[in-house]
Amino acid sequence: MISWPNWICRERLLDEYREFVAKLANRESSEQLSVRTSEHAAVVIGQLFATAQSHVRILSSALPTKTFGSREVIDSAIAYLRQGVDRSIDILLEQRVDAERHPLLRELAQQGLDDRVSLREVPNTISQTYRCNFVLADDVSFRFESERDTNRAFVIFRDPDLAANVKAMFNHIAAQSRAPEPGT
């Protein structure tokens, strides 16, 4: 009996998952998808960038590199920003991230796209009032982790009513956040 090496099976399953997520994102009705691994998170976030037309908002404890530093997310973010000068990415972070070392932020800077990326730090007093992380695309589609320390999340595409709650949370936290200190 011939068996595929584990990495080939995993890549095939990941390719199938990408196709499934893309189909789900393009449906007219919203459906909920459950996500549990960092690889699946990267696929979903990549798809959120692919479907966004104007802005992507991210609330994250520290932009984990396993997800946000993946080729999937980096390439999708670059492609999204290159499609128009009016596109932007707004990021709220609870922990400082070195933009020169973080794969996503570094590559966006190298591509000359960092002028459309806004980074803000969430004060500890504010981050203690919620437990979630999320990525919101065009205020209609999102990936939401109810517990920031896990990869367990749900994803909803094309539901502006539910996404309005996520946007309100982002705006509330953003209003109390600040730009990073220079040199950090």
C-alpha positions, 0 to 999 in steps of 0.5 A, a space after each residue: 500500500 502506498 501512502 502519502 507523506 503527512 505534509 502532502 495530505 495536510 497540504 491537500 486538505 488545506 487546499 480543499 479548505 481554501 476552496 471551501 472558504 472561498 465558496 462560502 465567502 462568495 455566497 449571497 447568504 451568511 453562514 457561520 464557519 468554525 475555525 480551530 487551527 492557526 493554518 485555518 485562521 490564516 486561510 480565513 484571514 487571507 480570504 477576508 483580505 481577498 473579499 475586502 474592497 475598502 478596509 480591514 480592521 484588526 484587533 489582536 493581542 500581538 499579531 501572532 506570526 504563526 497566523 499573521 506572518 504566514 505567506 497566506 496572510 502576507 500575500 493576501 494583504 499585499 494584493 488587497 492594498 495593491 488593488 487601490 490607493 483608497 484601501 487601508 488596514 487598521 490594527 489595534 494591538 494590546 502588546 507592542 510589536 516590532 514592525 521591522 521584525 514582524 513578517 507582515 508589517 515588515 513586508 508591507 513596509 518593503 512593498 511601500 504599502 505601510 502608509 495605508 496601515 494604521 497601528 494603534 496600541 490598546 491601553 492595558 486598562 481597556 484590554 482588560 475589559 474584553 477578551 476577544 480578537 477579530 478581523 473585520 472586512 468592509 464591516 460585513 465579514 469577520 473572524 471572531 475569537 471570543 477568547 484571545 488566547 485560543 485559535 477557536 473562532 467563528 467566521 461570518 461572511 456577508 452579515 452587515 447587521 452582526 458585523 455592525 456590533 464588531 465594528 462598534 467594538 473596534 471603534 470604541 477601543 480605537 477611540 481609547 487607543 494611541 499611536 505607538 511611541 516612536 522607535 517601538 
